[in-house]
Amino acid sequence: MSELIVLGFDNEAAADDFGLKLAQMKQQLIIQLEDAAEVVRDADGKPHVKHGKGLVGYGALGGAFWGMLFGLLFFVPFLGLAIGAGMGALFGKLGKTGIDKQVLAQMGDAIQPGQAGWFLLISKMTEDKFLAEVEGSKARVVRTSLSNEQEQALKEAFGSEKHAGDA
């Protein structure tokens, strides 16, 4: 079972600083990241992805996965009725993952325009140590546990491909 955790920070510098803490926690085996991505929302609300390559190599999920997820979480309020059939289909796939819609809404709200944050897919963690680091960072936290089936459905919903070295 994995955890999908969103950490929202007031600015990009605070998110960048927490990225250094993530690297330390990974090195100390406090967390085992399956994938991580930093997102920075500009003043207009558009997300810019800074994939956590230094934390997880090339990433288990890839930029396309995070880009699609961020697009759904952050762009939808701006699209209104302009959402086409393709976006509707993506929402349908996302709904089939079993992730609570309220949790998804909270994830989108955790990082407002002009702010930044981290999206983490954690396969293992020493929870008390991880949460102590998070508490010290003053991040807004949204988290949900993913069963193996939910994790697979999420990956499939956004077309994540297996990378070389995956079993």
Steps between C-alpha positions, in 0.01 A plus 500: 500500500631843402425850620426787264593816689476862392698762689408862428738786577453877487777545243746321274797558731326319787414209268860489374627491858270210579639319195838500676333349807340234281843405367633471856201292611549270204868459581416427865241243387217693664312491170509285191370705210343333203478838331500869581429822316522861606240730352515879491185693415559839345286803588249399231467154655680310224703211645864446407638157580848456640532122507688365802768325291762540770272312738377212286722475194282527193186443703273202502208688356657752266420856410192413297332349807565802719415742221160340445423486871602864551299601198189347646559631851598855408359591156144381534369803692625723218355293217136514604277380220793480260588152626492275198426133465866413561503668840166340583647160419799569724268596784312177446824300525606692809163423661562129445817508711295502819672812633248716683396807297520717811864396552576587137339842548706557815816407309422763239426760768823430693706697247344831402619739225837647596581202721692174461500150637592136475300201382647183648424136437655327800526123512645481854566748778579534866186703556585677825837624370356604164208685659735678744696637202180601326368672813821699530458623142153646564371335182133446427460123481249289310552126500324186399593135518490310175436131479704315238191498279443876539864574426489286186171659391649847549803410291281352228265800502786724396682258274805453718731256332733260676857616487805291440590307810141465621398145582 
